[in-house]
Amino acid sequence: METRLGSPSRPARVAIIGAGPAGFYTAEALLRQKELTFAIDIFNRFPTPFGLVRDGVAPDHQSIKAVTRVYDRILEHPQVRYLGNVTFGVDVTHADLRPLYDQIVYAVGAQTDRRMNIPGEDLVGSYPATVFVGWYNGNPDCCTLQFDLTHQRAVVVGNGNVAMDVARILVTDPDELATTDIADYALEALRASQVREVVILGRRGPAQASFTNAELKEFGELRGVDVIVDPAELELDPESEASLAENKIAARNVEILRGFSQREPTGAPRRIVMRFLRSPAELIGDNGRVVAIKIERNVLVPDGKGGLRAKGTGEYEVIEAGLVLRSVGYRGMALPDVPFDEAASVIPNVAGRVTTLTGEVIPGEYAVGWIKRGPSGVIGTNKADAVATVASMVADLPQLEGIPDANRDPELVLELLRQRKPDFVLLEGWKTLDTHEVERGAAQGRPRVKVTSVEEMLEVIRKRRAQ
Ligand code: NAP
């Protein structure tokens, strides 16, 4: 019998840590290897899979969420097992898994947010946009949070697509959100919201914004919302103007923004105000709560790397606001017993191969997605990223010693989980929960009604199984 690692009689055992897009595209790329056989276990912290597709993509963007159909097929593959409700480093450690898998792939994404590092950032009423996103999407980590929406104005700091998402959700007619899978408690809070104006601050100019055309255009199509842009803030310096020739997305953004700036406000009940060349300088509080944000006007100066950066002019302005969401990027977090580059907030790697901080490759360990390259790109970007990591995994296989044959029994990890995390969730459990959510949604004409706490998820799985 053939004993080559990755042969049908000796499949390469792979643990993928994280069931988000990067994890699924890694599994897909492994299963596409015609000459090799892999036995893949996908571990996930929550009982529910799909990472940011479930907990990040905005509820009014259901067509993007449809990508989960591809992931569903991967989960059904006979060489793939789903092991949900298992936290790496808590329920199972690196030392537990290393002897059971020939290759481990970290696909954990970027679990926290970047900070603005300005005074007042931690006042009540100031939050990371990532947490607000988790809240309206029913992420179990955020489902008990409460946002004070009793003030007329909210400020969103940042010019990426997350800033666009949170601003849009704050002003969208709740009746429209009611047809989506937005968390029920968030819908209720948004129905009672007093927020009438959302100000979005870009520290650089319109030509440097990182949001994409579709997201910007969507602002102009929102019912009951005026989009206000001051034409003076769209005037471009010569370098920015020249950069548009090579950047079609930026050129189109500027064109769309110019269109907005020429519209007469209609007196609609809600408005989005887009400001450019404005940085947050300080959050001003009263009794520990945000009441205003002090912002500084910027000019653009060369950044020494061929681009332009924002430089403060010392000219300030104060905007009253009861809610400030900083949307200045996600940030990766270290996993226990896995190397971590603090400065870049990624797992150090060469072509997906995990290295020590001094650059030596750790055999059999890999990174993919945001924890490999940082929090950039859209869902599909992770496909090419996963293909690249899998190319390294495949190239390494002949040199890998592999785990001892005595450790190859796929039951071993299940035995370990039964001791450590008896309520771990297999594919059947997730499918039970999925059916429950979809059925609840169908009754209301919605794609699903989400269960938002882990306890309730486990309860639903137990109850429906017992029926
Ligand atoms: P992002 O695209 O990196 O945008 C971060 C924004 O924050 C930039 O405008 C950046 O400005 C600004 N910023 C950073 N530090 C700042 C500071 N100290 N003060 C003021 N502004 C600051 O990040 P993101 O919006 O979190 O999105 C993450 C990724 O997910 C992106 O690739 C995004 O496209 C993707 N995503 C896509 C969708 C979609 O396709 N619909 C939805 C959500 C997210 P500078 O440019 O000046 O640094």
Residues whose N, C-alpha, C, O or C-beta is under 5 A from the ligand:
A	BS01	NAP	R115 M116 G158 N159 G160 N161 V162 A163 R203 R204 Q208 S210 S327 V328 G329 Y330 P375 S376 G377 V378
